[in-house]
Amino acid sequence: MTRRVRRTRTCDAPGCTVEVTRGILMCRPHWFALPRPLRQAINAAWKERRIHEWSANCLEARSFLARSAEPAPAVSAQRSYQLQAAMLGERPE
């Protein structure tokens, strides 16, 4: 039996419905709406496999975006996918 794996998921930002590639936490606008030190902490914890710290940082990121008065600019799902593919060095479909 073959198990089908989805290649995309939804952005983790509260209320965002943009599809992102697996392994990407948030869509580009929401990711760059986070403070740089928080983004760096999330990346460092992930790379060093400190899962509890990574999870706490992700929760802080979601809380930050929920408290944010100004929502991130809207990006179409297709454009978001193209940007992610370019960042990963893939050719967009």
N, C-alpha and C positions, 0 to 999 in steps of 0.2 A: 504494500500500500504506500503510495507516494503522498507525502505531506506537503501541502502547498504553503509557502511562506510569503507573507505580504512584504513587499519591498518598501512600502510607505506606511506612515502612521500620521497622526494628527499632532500639530504643534502643542507643546505642554503649557503654553500661556493660557491663562483663564479666558474662556470664550472664543479662542482662536480656532478656526476650522481649516486652516491651511495644511495641506498634506506635506510632510517632510520625509526625507529618506530615513530609513532605519539607521540608528546610530547618531542622528542629529537631534538635539534636544528641542530646539525651537526654530521657528522660521527666522529668516534673516532680520526683518524689522524688530521683532521682539528680542532676539539675541542681542542686537546692538543697542536696544533701549536699556539694557542692564548696565550697571556701573562696571567699568573695566576690571576693578579688583575682584568683583564677584565672578565675572566671566573667567578670569584667570584662576580663581580658586576652584571653580567647577572643573575646568580643564586639568588642572594639576592633580586634583583628587581622583579624577577618572584615569589619568595616565598611570598614577601610582597605585591604582586599585584600592583606594581607601573608600570603600563603599558607604560606610556610615557618614563620613564627612561629605562625600559627594551627594548623598541623599539629603542631608541637612542643607547644603548649599542650593540644591535644586528647589527645595521647599522655600528657602529664602528668596530665590529668584521669582517663583510664582507669587509669593506674598508681595514682593516689590512691584511686580506688574499689576497685581490686583489693586494696590494702593495708588498706583500711578494715575494722576489726574488726566494726563493726555495719552490717548491710545496710540499705539504704533500705526504708521500709515499702512493702508491696505495694499496688499500685493496679491495678484492673481495666483492661483495654485500652479498654473503652468509656468509663470515667470519665476516663482519660488523654486520649482523643480529645476528649471534651467540654471539658476544661480547655484543651487546645491551641486548639480552635475559639474558645473565649471569648477567649483571649489574642490571637488573630489577628482578632477582630471578626467571625467567621463564625457562622452559626447551626448548632448541632450537629444532625446527622441523627437 
